[in-house]
Amino acid sequence: MNVNIRQLLTFGFLSMVPGIAFTLFFLYIGDYEALEWYTTLVLLFGISAILYAQFASKVAQPWNGIANMIQSLREEDYSLRLRKQNEKDPIGAAFLEINKLSEMLQKGRMSFVETHELFLQVVKRINAAIFCFDPEDMLVLANPKGEELLTSETKEAYGKSADSLGLQMLLDADPDKAITFDFPAKSGRWLISRGTYRQEGKPYTLIIVNDVGRPLREEELIAWHRLIRVLGHEINNSMTPLISLTDSLSKLVNKEELPEGWRTDLKEGLGIVSRRVKNLSHFIKGYSQLAKLPLPNKGSVNLKNLMQRVFSLNAQPNVSLDPGEDCTLRADEAQIEQMVINVLKNAIEAANETKGSVQGGWEKTSSDVKIWIQDEGLGIANPENVFVPFFTTKTGGTGIGLAISRQIVEAHRGSIRIANREDRSGCAVIITLPLD
């Protein structure tokens, strides 16, 4: 029902008219003197006016409060609250709901402010340049990293077009691809990520620019340091005793009178030198193989034939193969065979220490094949380290075999995982390779 305040006041006034008319009628027909007339009229109209004013105030007051409250909410002032009323009364129920709405909006506003502040802090501190452009390709926002890529003139660039700022290529480049680009203040290779968001119904473009050159240079430097440290450690371990031994042999052969048994000492010394040099050569050869692994030359590979061939080459009483379903996959047969040989060799060596057994097999799914090789050895204290180049737990090992195996598997878009067995001591290696 559409009823406004003026109509309510009119209804209230009209409700008093019958009482006033009835009183005037009795005054008219009664035998009253003038003073009684005037006194009664004054009291009648005075009391009626006071009651009507109170009625008008009671009617208008809650609606004025509601109007003020809604105005405060519209102006995003959520501190006001309406006075609590009887919740069973319609206006009291309305007051309660408006207060709850105000509290909800206040919490939402606070959450928005906190989230916005967190977003601003992240944007300021993120190690990537961020640029925002409006629908007309005008720059509207750049974080500090983005401003660093602009010159002193272009730092006052808000409201200017991407073309005039020399940033149009950021909008035209393929997303999520690295490009070589010259910013006004810096050149380099950058990874461009682009997305859109809407503000006031208009689409804006958000561009995130990451410097891929610097991380690559840092990773390259770390890799070189690691390589130099490993090679230096291995070479020093070989050269120090060799220098000492050759000095001793040199002193031996330079003596005027050779001691008894000098030939035997010389032979043993030269044998030690020869073995150590061969071991060092084997280590360098293994590193070269790790660094120069070629891309896979894929062809059709019958996994059953390959696995039977590898296991037959390592035929021992404690080694067994549990053939799975016939399986053909697209892979480099030579590399997959070398990978299986490396894994099987490690499993056999681990099992021989405990006189345990080695089992292998595979399981085919609709999209890939899982090759498994498990042993009953002692297990590994840190399985996550076994794929690190040059890490080994075996005396005389190079730590190259599993690192090469992982390279081969990942080059075939697969994965390799090694873990200690749960049913008994030993390790299990699971290699997952796609069928195509």
C-alpha positions as CSV (number, residue, x, y, z in Angstrom):
1,M,0.0,0.0,0.0
2,N,1.4,3.4,-1.0
3,V,0.9,5.7,2.0
4,N,3.2,8.7,2.6
5,I,3.8,10.8,5.8
6,R,1.4,13.6,4.7
7,Q,-1.4,11.1,4.3
8,L,-0.7,9.6,7.7
9,L,-0.9,13.0,9.3
10,T,-4.1,13.8,7.5
11,F,-5.6,10.5,8.7
12,G,-4.5,11.4,12.2
13,F,-6.1,14.9,12.0
14,L,-9.3,13.5,10.6
15,S,-9.5,11.0,13.4
16,M,-9.8,13.9,15.9
17,V,-12.6,15.6,14.0
18,P,-15.5,13.4,15.3
19,G,-14.5,14.0,18.9
20,I,-14.2,17.7,18.5
21,A,-17.5,17.9,16.6
22,F,-19.2,15.8,19.2
23,T,-17.9,18.1,22.0
24,L,-19.0,21.2,20.2
25,F,-22.5,19.7,19.6
26,F,-23.0,19.1,23.3
27,L,-21.7,22.6,24.1
28,Y,-24.2,24.0,21.6
29,I,-27.2,22.2,23.0
30,G,-26.3,22.6,26.6
31,D,-27.0,25.6,28.8
32,Y,-23.4,26.8,29.4
33,E,-22.2,30.3,30.0
34,A,-19.7,32.1,27.8
35,L,-16.8,31.5,30.2
36,E,-17.5,27.8,30.3
37,W,-17.7,27.9,26.5
38,Y,-14.3,29.6,26.1
39,T,-12.6,27.5,28.7
40,T,-13.8,24.2,27.1
41,L,-12.9,25.4,23.6
42,V,-9.4,26.4,24.7
43,L,-8.8,23.1,26.5
44,L,-10.3,21.1,23.6
45,F,-8.2,22.7,20.9
46,G,-5.1,23.0,23.0
47,I,-5.1,19.4,24.0
48,S,-6.0,18.3,20.4
49,A,-3.1,20.4,19.1
50,I,-0.7,18.9,21.7
51,L,-1.8,15.4,20.9
52,Y,-1.6,16.0,17.1
53,A,1.9,17.5,17.5
54,Q,3.0,14.4,19.5
55,F,1.4,12.1,16.9
56,A,3.1,13.9,14.0
57,S,6.5,13.7,15.9
58,K,6.1,10.0,16.6
59,V,5.1,9.3,13.0
60,A,7.9,11.4,11.4
61,Q,10.7,10.6,13.9
62,P,11.5,7.0,12.9
63,W,11.3,7.8,9.2
64,N,13.6,10.7,9.6
65,G,16.0,8.4,11.5
66,I,15.8,5.8,8.7
67,A,16.4,8.6,6.0
68,N,19.5,9.9,7.9
69,M,20.8,6.3,8.3
70,I,20.4,5.5,4.6
71,Q,22.1,8.8,3.8
72,S,25.0,7.9,6.0
73,L,25.3,4.5,4.3
74,R,25.2,6.1,0.9
75,E,28.0,8.4,2.0
76,E,29.9,5.3,3.3
77,D,29.6,6.4,7.0
78,Y,28.9,3.2,8.9
79,S,29.3,4.5,12.4
80,L,25.7,5.5,13.0
81,R,23.1,3.1,14.5
82,L,19.4,3.5,15.0
83,R,18.0,3.4,18.5
84,K,16.8,-0.1,19.5
85,Q,13.0,-0.5,19.3
86,N,10.6,-3.3,20.0
87,E,11.5,-6.0,17.5
88,K,7.9,-7.2,17.2
89,D,6.9,-3.8,16.0
90,P,7.3,-3.4,12.1
91,I,9.4,-0.2,12.5
92,G,11.4,-1.8,15.3
93,A,12.1,-4.8,13.0
94,A,13.1,-2.3,10.2
95,F,15.5,-0.6,12.6
96,L,17.1,-3.9,13.6
97,E,17.6,-5.0,10.0
98,I,19.1,-1.6,9.0
99,N,21.5,-1.8,11.9
100,K,22.5,-5.3,10.8
101,L,23.0,-4.0,7.3
102,S,25.2,-1.2,8.5
103,E,27.3,-3.6,10.6
104,M,27.7,-5.9,7.6
105,L,28.7,-3.0,5.3
106,Q,31.1,-1.7,7.9
107,K,32.8,-5.1,8.1
108,G,32.8,-5.4,4.3
109,R,34.3,-2.0,4.0
110,M,37.0,-2.7,6.5
111,S,37.8,-6.0,4.8
112,F,38.0,-4.2,1.4
113,V,40.3,-1.5,2.8
114,E,42.6,-4.1,4.4
115,T,42.6,-6.2,1.2
116,H,43.2,-3.1,-0.9
117,E,46.1,-2.0,1.3
118,L,47.6,-5.5,1.1
119,F,47.2,-5.4,-2.6
120,L,49.0,-2.1,-2.8
121,Q,51.8,-3.3,-0.6
122,V,52.2,-6.4,-2.8
123,V,52.2,-4.3,-6.0
124,K,54.8,-2.0,-4.5
125,R,57.1,-4.7,-3.4
126,I,56.6,-7.3,-6.1
127,N,59.7,-7.9,-8.2
128,A,58.0,-7.2,-11.5
129,A,56.9,-4.2,-13.4
130,I,53.1,-3.6,-13.5
131,F,51.3,-1.3,-16.0
132,C,47.6,-0.6,-16.3
133,F,46.0,0.9,-19.4
134,D,42.4,2.2,-19.9
135,P,40.2,1.2,-22.9
136,E,41.9,4.0,-24.9
137,D,45.4,2.6,-24.1
138,M,46.2,5.4,-21.8
139,L,48.5,4.6,-18.8
140,V,46.6,4.9,-15.6
141,L,48.8,3.0,-13.1
142,A,52.4,1.8,-12.8
143,N,54.1,0.3,-9.7
144,P,57.5,1.4,-8.5
145,K,59.2,-1.3,-10.6
146,G,57.3,-0.1,-13.6
147,E,58.3,3.5,-12.9
148,E,62.0,2.4,-12.8
149,L,61.7,1.4,-16.4
150,L,60.5,4.8,-17.4
151,T,62.7,7.9,-17.8
152,S,62.4,11.0,-15.7
153,E,60.2,12.5,-18.4
154,T,57.9,9.5,-18.8
155,K,57.5,9.0,-15.0
156,E,54.8,11.8,-15.3
157,A,53.2,9.5,-17.9
158,Y,49.8,9.0,-16.4
159,G,47.1,9.9,-19.0
160,K,49.5,9.4,-21.9
161,S,49.0,6.8,-24.6
162,A,51.1,3.6,-24.7
163,D,52.3,4.6,-28.2
164,S,53.6,8.0,-27.1
165,L,55.4,6.3,-24.1
166,G,57.0,3.7,-26.4
167,L,55.1,0.9,-24.6
168,Q,52.7,-0.1,-27.5
169,M,54.6,-3.4,-28.0
170,L,53.6,-4.5,-24.5
171,L,49.9,-4.4,-25.7
172,D,50.6,-6.1,-29.0
173,A,53.1,-8.8,-27.9
174,D,52.0,-12.4,-27.5
175,P,51.2,-13.0,-23.8
176,D,53.3,-15.3,-21.7
177,K,56.2,-15.2,-24.1
178,A,59.7,-13.7,-23.6
179,I,60.6,-10.8,-25.9
180,T,63.5,-8.5,-26.3
181,F,62.3,-5.0,-25.6
182,D,63.9,-1.6,-25.0
183,F,62.2,0.4,-22.2
184,P,63.0,4.1,-22.0
185,A,65.3,3.4,-19.1
186,K,66.5,-0.2,-19.6
187,S,66.8,-2.8,-22.3
188,G,66.7,-6.6,-21.8
189,R,64.7,-9.7,-22.3
190,W,61.3,-9.7,-20.6
191,L,58.4,-12.1,-20.0
192,I,55.1,-10.4,-20.8
193,S,51.9,-11.5,-19.0
194,R,48.7,-9.7,-19.9
195,G,45.1,-9.8,-18.5
196,T,42.0,-7.6,-18.3
197,Y,39.9,-6.3,-15.4
198,R,36.8,-4.1,-15.3
199,Q,36.3,-0.9,-13.4
200,E,33.0,1.0,-13.6
201,G,32.0,-1.3,-16.4
202,K,35.0,-0.5,-18.6
203,P,37.7,-3.0,-19.6
204,Y,41.2,-2.2,-18.5
205,T,44.4,-4.0,-19.5
206,L,46.9,-5.2,-16.9
207,I,50.4,-6.0,-18.0
208,I,53.0,-7.7,-15.8
209,V,56.6,-7.5,-17.0
210,N,59.3,-9.8,-15.6
211,D,63.0,-9.5,-16.3
212,V,64.0,-13.0,-17.3
213,G,67.6,-12.1,-18.1
214,R,68.6,-11.3,-14.5
215,P,67.3,-14.5,-12.9
216,L,68.9,-16.5,-15.7
217,R,72.2,-14.7,-15.2
218,E,72.0,-15.4,-11.4
219,E,71.1,-19.0,-11.9
220,E,73.9,-19.3,-14.5
221,L,76.4,-17.8,-12.0
222,I,75.2,-20.2,-9.2
223,A,75.6,-23.1,-11.6
224,W,79.1,-22.1,-12.5
225,H,80.0,-21.7,-8.9
226,R,78.6,-25.2,-8.1
227,L,80.4,-26.7,-11.1
228,I,83.7,-25.1,-10.2
229,R,83.3,-26.2,-6.6
230,V,82.5,-29.9,-7.5
231,L,85.2,-30.1,-10.2
232,G,87.8,-28.4,-7.9
233,H,87.0,-30.7,-5.1
234,E,87.3,-33.8,-7.2
235,I,90.5,-32.7,-9.0
236,N,92.1,-31.6,-5.7
237,N,91.2,-35.0,-4.1
238,S,93.1,-36.6,-7.0
239,M,95.9,-34.2,-7.5
240,T,97.0,-33.8,-3.9
241,P,97.9,-37.5,-3.3
242,L,99.3,-37.8,-6.8
243,I,101.7,-34.9,-6.3
244,S,102.8,-36.3,-3.0
245,L,103.2,-39.8,-4.5
246,T,105.1,-38.6,-7.5
247,D,107.4,-36.5,-5.3
248,S,108.2,-39.7,-3.3
249,L,108.8,-41.7,-6.4
250,S,111.0,-39.0,-7.8
251,K,113.1,-39.0,-4.7
252,L,113.3,-42.8,-4.8
253,V,114.6,-43.0,-8.4
254,N,117.0,-40.0,-7.8
255,K,118.8,-41.8,-5.0
256,E,122.4,-42.8,-5.9
257,E,121.9,-46.2,-4.2
258,L,118.5,-47.6,-4.8
259,P,117.0,-49.5,-1.8
260,E,116.1,-53.1,-1.9
261,G,112.6,-53.7,-3.4
262,W,112.5,-50.3,-5.1
263,R,111.1,-51.8,-8.3
264,T,108.1,-53.1,-6.3
265,D,107.6,-49.7,-4.7
266,L,107.8,-48.0,-8.1
267,K,105.3,-50.4,-9.6
268,E,102.9,-49.9,-6.8
269,G,103.2,-46.1,-6.9
270,L,102.7,-46.0,-10.7
271,G,99.7,-48.3,-10.4
272,I,98.1,-46.0,-7.9
273,V,98.8,-43.0,-10.2
274,S,97.3,-44.9,-13.1
275,R,94.2,-45.9,-11.3
276,R,93.6,-42.5,-9.9
277,V,94.0,-40.8,-13.3
278,K,91.6,-43.4,-14.8
279,N,89.0,-42.6,-12.1
280,L,89.4,-38.9,-12.7
281,S,89.1,-39.4,-16.5
282,H,85.9,-41.5,-15.8
283,F,84.5,-38.7,-13.7
284,I,85.2,-36.0,-16.4
285,K,83.7,-38.3,-19.0
286,G,80.6,-38.8,-16.9
287,Y,80.2,-35.0,-16.5
288,S,80.6,-34.5,-20.3
289,Q,77.9,-37.0,-20.9
290,L,75.6,-35.2,-18.4
291,A,76.2,-31.9,-20.1
292,K,75.9,-33.0,-23.7
293,L,72.9,-35.3,-23.6
294,P,71.3,-35.0,-27.1
295,L,67.6,-34.5,-27.8
296,P,65.6,-37.7,-28.1
297,N,65.3,-39.2,-31.5
298,K,61.8,-40.7,-31.1
299,G,60.6,-43.8,-32.8
300,S,58.3,-46.7,-32.1
301,V,59.6,-48.7,-29.0
302,N,58.3,-52.1,-27.8
303,L,58.7,-51.7,-24.1
304,K,58.4,-55.5,-23.4
305,N,61.3,-56.3,-25.7
306,L,63.4,-53.4,-24.3
307,M,62.8,-54.5,-20.6
308,Q,63.5,-58.2,-21.3
309,R,66.7,-57.3,-23.1
310,V,68.0,-55.1,-20.3
311,F,67.1,-57.6,-17.6
312,S,68.7,-60.5,-19.6
313,L,71.9,-58.5,-19.7
314,N,71.9,-58.3,-15.9
315,A,70.7,-61.9,-15.4
316,Q,71.3,-62.8,-11.7
317,P,69.4,-65.2,-9.4
318,N,68.1,-62.3,-7.4
319,V,66.9,-60.2,-10.4
320,S,63.4,-60.9,-11.8
321,L,61.0,-59.2,-14.3
322,D,57.3,-59.2,-14.0
323,P,56.1,-58.5,-17.5
324,G,53.1,-56.2,-18.0
325,E,50.8,-55.6,-20.9
326,D,52.3,-55.3,-24.4
327,C,53.1,-51.7,-24.8
328,T,54.5,-49.5,-27.6
329,L,55.5,-45.9,-27.0
330,R,57.1,-43.1,-29.0
331,A,60.6,-42.6,-27.5
332,D,64.3,-42.7,-28.2
333,E,65.0,-46.4,-27.7
334,A,68.7,-46.0,-27.0
335,Q,68.1,-43.3,-24.3
336,I,65.2,-45.2,-22.6
337,E,67.4,-48.4,-22.6
338,Q,70.3,-46.4,-21.0
339,M,67.9,-45.0,-18.4
340,V,66.6,-48.4,-17.4
341,I,70.2,-49.8,-17.3
342,N,71.2,-47.0,-14.9
343,V,68.3,-47.6,-12.6
344,L,68.6,-51.4,-12.7
345,K,72.3,-51.2,-12.0
346,N,71.8,-49.0,-8.9
347,A,69.1,-51.4,-7.7
348,I,71.3,-54.5,-8.1
349,E,74.2,-52.8,-6.3
350,A,71.9,-51.9,-3.4
351,A,70.4,-55.3,-3.2
352,N,73.8,-57.1,-3.3
353,E,74.8,-55.3,-0.1
354,T,72.0,-57.1,1.8
355,K,71.8,-60.2,-0.5
356,G,68.2,-59.1,-1.3
357,S,66.3,-59.3,-4.5
358,V,65.4,-56.9,-7.4
359,Q,62.0,-56.8,-9.2
360,G,60.9,-54.8,-12.2
361,G,57.8,-54.4,-14.3
362,W,55.5,-51.9,-15.9
363,E,51.8,-51.0,-15.9
364,K,50.0,-49.4,-18.9
365,T,47.2,-46.8,-18.7
366,S,45.2,-45.0,-21.4
367,S,47.8,-42.2,-21.7
368,D,51.1,-43.4,-20.2
369,V,53.1,-46.3,-18.9
370,K,54.6,-46.6,-15.4
371,I,57.9,-48.6,-15.2
372,W,58.9,-49.7,-11.7
373,I,62.1,-51.2,-10.4
374,Q,62.4,-52.0,-6.7
375,D,65.2,-53.5,-4.5
376,E,65.6,-55.0,-1.1
377,G,68.6,-52.9,-0.1
378,L,69.2,-50.7,2.8
379,G,67.2,-47.7,1.4
380,I,68.4,-44.1,1.1
381,A,68.5,-41.5,3.9
382,N,67.7,-38.6,1.6
383,P,66.0,-39.8,-1.6
384,E,65.5,-36.3,-2.8
385,N,69.3,-35.9,-3.2
386,V,69.9,-38.9,-5.5
387,F,69.2,-36.9,-8.7
388,V,71.6,-34.2,-7.8
389,P,74.7,-34.5,-10.1
390,F,77.8,-35.9,-8.4
391,F,75.8,-36.9,-5.3
392,T,76.5,-40.6,-4.5
393,T,76.3,-42.9,-1.6
394,K,78.6,-45.6,-3.2
395,T,82.3,-45.8,-2.8
396,G,83.8,-45.0,-6.2
397,G,80.5,-43.7,-7.6
398,T,80.3,-40.6,-9.8
399,G,76.7,-39.6,-9.0
400,I,76.0,-39.2,-12.7
401,G,73.8,-42.2,-13.6
402,L,70.5,-41.1,-12.0
403,A,71.0,-37.5,-13.0
404,I,71.3,-38.6,-16.6
405,S,68.3,-40.8,-16.2
406,R,66.2,-37.9,-15.0
407,Q,67.3,-35.8,-17.9
408,I,66.3,-38.6,-20.3
409,V,62.9,-39.0,-18.7
410,E,62.1,-35.3,-18.6
411,A,63.2,-34.9,-22.2
412,H,60.5,-37.5,-23.0
413,R,57.9,-35.3,-21.0
414,G,57.9,-37.9,-18.2
415,S,58.7,-38.1,-14.6
416,I,60.9,-40.2,-12.3
417,R,60.5,-40.7,-8.6
418,I,62.5,-42.6,-6.0
419,A,61.3,-43.4,-2.5
420,N,62.1,-45.9,0.3
421,R,59.7,-48.8,0.3
422,E,57.0,-49.0,3.0
423,D,56.6,-52.8,3.1
424,R,60.3,-53.6,3.7
425,S,63.8,-52.1,3.5
426,G,64.9,-50.9,0.1
427,C,64.0,-48.4,-2.6
428,A,61.4,-48.2,-5.4
429,V,61.9,-46.2,-8.6
430,I,58.8,-45.3,-10.6
431,I,59.2,-43.9,-14.1
432,T,56.2,-42.5,-15.9
433,L,56.4,-42.0,-19.7
434,P,53.7,-40.8,-22.1
435,L,52.7,-43.3,-24.8
436,D,53.0,-40.7,-27.6
